[in-house]
Structure formats: structure tokens, C-alpha cells
Amino acid sequence: MAARPRRIQKRLSDSLKSKRQQQSRRKDNLFFKSFEYCHECDADIFIMVRNKKTGQILFFNSNSSWPPSLEELASYYPKPKQITWKELAARYAIKESQNVLSDQQQAQATEKVHSAVTGSRNESEVVAYRIDCEGPGTANDTRVCS
């Protein structure tokens, strides 16, 4: 029996205070779940969140040697799996349309994040996990590995 897709609900109140509270709760929950997954599942996690309006960047890195350099990643087996925004959108039904970046824009933005974190300047390969939040309820989530 196939599970029903999860739905992203439209917010009940559009007041500035409620939006900020929800954004704070989601951010706290994202980092808590990342920490919990790292601890319970023995996994290395790197998550970076940039608020588009304020430019504030927050990141969680469970291991100082993570994310690996592009040279190290090339030697990994099995090859890292690429998960795109479109795949996540298909899994989680969205009730209202959101601004979706093209694959090329996602790769360019993710490459900038990876270069800033690892100091790598290799333009042919990209490895990162990024979430850009314009506000609560709108997230462009992209995981790109190649």
C-alpha cells in the first residue's frame, strides 16, 4: 500500500510576528533533526541555511572533515546520489506555486556555497547541501552531488 504524499500547508495567519515565529521554529527543528539524525544514525551532516531577505547564514557541520573535497568525493563508491528540488516537490505536494530555480541556477548557487565552505574552485563538479529561505514556508532545497 503506497503512502499518501505529505502536503505542505498554507499558513493560517500572515502577520509578521507569526511568520517570524514559524520561521524560527522551522529553523530550530531543522537543526535539531540534523543533530538527531547525526547522533542516532551515525552520519556526517553539513547543512547551510541562508535567509534571502537578511543574508544571514547559519550552518551545522557534524564533522570538521565534512563535506569532503571534490577529489575525495570522486573516489567514493557508490557514487553520491543527486536529489533535486523537483524530486522533493514530487514527494511533498505543494498547495501553492513557489519560485523554482532551474537546474543550471541551482548548480551555480550550490557551487558558490561549496567553494565558500571548502575553498575549492573546481567548476566542473559540485557537492553541497543548501537551503535558501525567503521566509517561513518557502524553501528552495537542493542537494547536488556529481
C-alpha atoms as one frame of an Amber mdcrd trajectory, in Angstrom:
protein
   0.000   0.000   0.000   1.534   3.280  -1.124   1.681   6.111   1.359  -0.077
   9.340   0.516   2.250  12.221  -0.325   2.759  14.686   2.504   1.285  18.131
   1.984   2.842  21.481   2.750   0.047  23.541   4.280  -0.631  27.203   3.650
  -0.153  29.261   6.796  -3.209  30.278   8.809  -2.022  33.745   9.796   0.021
  36.111   7.665   1.029  38.503  10.441   4.724  39.367  10.613   5.006  38.032
  14.172   3.520  34.637  13.293   5.711  34.342  10.191   8.856  35.017  12.227
   7.793  32.588  14.949   7.174  29.865  12.389  10.478  30.599  10.649  12.295
  30.341  13.977  10.536  27.068  14.864  11.320  25.536  11.479  14.972  26.598
  11.661  15.316  25.201  15.191  13.588  21.973  14.147  15.792  21.619  11.045
  18.990  21.896  13.084  17.618  19.674  15.873  16.608  16.977  13.380  20.025
  17.241  11.715  21.770  16.800  15.060  19.438  13.953  15.998  19.995  12.176
  12.654  23.748  12.584  13.031  23.679  11.149  16.549  21.154   8.332  16.041
  22.170   7.186  12.551  25.941   7.639  12.790  26.018  10.007   9.803  28.041
  13.082   8.837  25.838  16.070   8.095  26.526  19.507   6.652  23.621  21.944
   6.322  23.790  25.614   5.396  20.801  27.961   5.551  20.784  31.459   4.020
  17.911  33.845   4.635  17.397  35.690   1.341  15.974  38.839   2.921  18.623
  39.389   5.604  21.535  37.492   4.074  22.100  35.734   7.415  23.867  32.376
   7.025  23.645  29.575   9.575  25.317  26.205   9.177  25.708  22.942  11.027
  28.708  20.716  10.408  28.825  17.440  12.315  32.409  16.671  11.309  35.220
  19.108  10.514  36.352  16.901   7.609  32.906  17.094   6.007  31.959  17.904
   3.264  34.816  16.080   1.549  36.919  17.701  -1.131  35.980  17.048  -4.738
  38.995  14.756  -5.137  37.885  12.627  -2.169  34.307  12.559  -3.399  35.376
  11.292  -6.833  36.778   8.161  -5.163  33.554   7.360  -3.238  31.624   4.214
  -4.066  28.748   4.084  -4.622  28.573   7.426  -6.379  26.681  10.060  -4.337
  23.014  10.348  -5.259  21.705  13.643  -6.618  18.377  14.829  -5.206  16.833
  17.872  -6.854  14.125  20.314  -5.862  11.821  18.730  -8.461  12.152  15.285
  -6.857  11.352  16.703  -3.427   8.406  18.668  -4.847   7.042  15.437  -6.336
   7.350  13.724  -2.948   5.794  16.563  -0.951   2.707  18.066  -2.571   2.770
  21.863  -2.532  -0.566  23.638  -2.380   0.668  26.928  -3.811   3.230  27.589
  -6.535   6.707  28.567  -5.428   9.639  30.075  -7.279  11.745  27.147  -8.521
  15.268  27.673  -9.798  16.395  25.993 -12.997  18.878  23.130 -12.684  21.665
  25.375 -14.013  20.874  28.122 -11.466  20.786  25.514  -8.682  24.180  24.136
  -9.703  25.725  27.627  -9.876  24.355  28.645  -6.472  25.405  25.358  -4.890
  28.890  25.659  -6.382  29.280  29.078  -4.751  28.326  27.610  -1.370  30.719
  24.682  -1.790  33.576  26.970  -2.848  32.992  29.198   0.160  32.972  26.247
   2.561  35.800  24.094   1.191  37.864  26.704  -0.628  37.527  24.620  -3.804
  37.448  26.417  -7.153  36.723  23.402  -9.366  33.840  24.435 -11.635  33.223
  21.005 -13.170  31.931  19.273 -10.034  29.591  20.429  -7.306  28.925  18.972
  -3.865  26.828  20.733  -1.243  23.556  20.860   0.560  21.800  24.209   0.561
  18.524  25.641   1.727  17.585  29.202   0.769  14.738  30.552   2.851  12.881
  33.605   1.673  10.641  33.334   4.680   8.723  30.695   6.575   7.011  28.215
   4.345   9.118  28.967   1.253  12.277  26.969   0.916  14.292  26.078  -2.144
  16.012  22.898  -1.062  18.694  21.485  -3.297  21.193  18.708  -2.771  23.610
  18.448  -5.694  26.330  15.827  -5.933  28.378  14.986  -9.004
